Amino acid sequence: MSTTIDAAPRRILVADDDPVVRQLVSSVVRREGYTPVVAEDGREAVRILQSDAGFGAAVFDMKMPHLEGTDIIRHMRTEKRLMRIPVILMTSETALELMKDGFEAGATVFLPKPFMTMQLQSLLRLLLGKNGKAAKPSYAAR
């Protein structure tokens, strides 16, 4: 008897200080067949990652209290067990310098706020497709 094993875990870490955005992202994650694990700020996201690395992807807000999304990503990219988790970095910022900082920190893709749910769905499908391989860094246009 053979069993099929998913290439990526079925859980996604979601960190945003805005409860409406957390709920929206969590809803999209669920609709895509994944389980959201929610953090209210960057510090809580790091605490979760310190005890659990079993995530198929992460979705972080760029600007949060305590630790920003880029700070979390930098932390992830220094730990072998976390460095392969693809990260969608959400931001309402439009400055190209901030996007550059996000990519340099190790973000996989950017998702501008406000976003349509189909944009997030597409990025999740891209990152967690059948092959489970992360995409190269890119910017999701509005």
N, C-alpha and C positions, 0 to 999 in steps of 0.2 A: 504494500500500500504506500503510495507516495503522497506527500502533502505539499501544497504550494505555500511558500513563505513570501510575504510582501517584502520588497526591497527596502522600504522605509517604514518605521513605526507609524501606527495609526493615530498618534497624538501630535498636536501642534500647540506650541507655547505662544500665547497671545499676551502682549504687555502694552497697555495704554492707560494713561491716567484719566481719560474721558470715559465714563461708564456707558455712554451711548455708543461710542466707537467700539468699545470692548464687546458690547452686546451684538452689534452689527457684524463684527468680524467673527465672533463665536458662532453666530447663526449661519454665516456662509461656510465656515469650517465644518459645522455639523451637516449641512446640506451636501457637502462634498464627501461625506462619509468618514470624517475624522472626528476625534474628540478634542475639543479645546481645553487647555489648561491655562487658567487666567491669572495674570498678575496685574496689580493696580499701579505699579510703578517699577522703575528699573531695579531698585534694591530687592524687591520681592522676586523679580524675574531671576536675578543672580542667585538668590537663595534656593529657588526651585532648581536651577541648573546645577548647583553644587551637590544636590542630593539625587538628581535624576537627569540622566543624559539621553533618555529614550524618547527623543522627539524626531519626527520626520521633517519638521520645518519649524520656523519661528516667525512671528509677525510682531514687529516692535514699532512703537511710535518713536520718532527721532527725538522729540522734546518731552521729557518726563521729569518729575521731581526725583531727587536723590542721585539717580544715574540716568543719563540719556541713552537712547538706543545705540548710538555709536560706541559708548563706553561698554555696554553689555557685549556688543559684537567683538570689540577688542579683547575683552576677557575670554570670550568663547574661542577666539582664534589662537589663544595661547595654551589652551588645554586640548590635548590629543582627543579625548573622548567627546569634545564639543565642536571641534573645528570643522567637521564635515556637515554640520546641520546648516542647511540653506536658510537665509534670513531675508524676509521681505521687510524693508524699512519704509514706514509710512511717514509722510511729512507734508505739512501745508506750506513749508518754506519753498521758495522758488529760486533761491540763489544757487548758481551753479557751483560755487565754492563749497557749499554745504553738501551737495550731492557728491562732489569729489571727495570730501572728507568721509562720507559714508562708504563709498567704494573702497577707499584706502583702509578704512577700518575693517572691511571684509563683508559688507552687505552684498547679497547676491543680486537683488533687484530693488528698485524704488517703486513705490506706489504713492502718487500724489493725492493729497486730501484737498477737497472732497473727491471721493472716488465712487464709481458705480460698482455694484456688487459683482457684475460680470467681469470687471477688471481683476478683482481679487480672485474670483473663481478661475479665471484663465491663468493667473500666476501660480496658484496652487496646483493646478493641473500640469503646468509646465514643470514646476519643481518636483512634483511627486508623481510624475507619470509612471508608466509601467516599468521603465528602466531604473527609476529611483535616483537618477543622476541629477545633480544640481545644474542649473543653467549657468551660462557665463553672465557676469554682471550686465544689466541693461536698465533702461529707464522706461517705465510704462507711461506712454503719452496719454494726456487727458482726452 
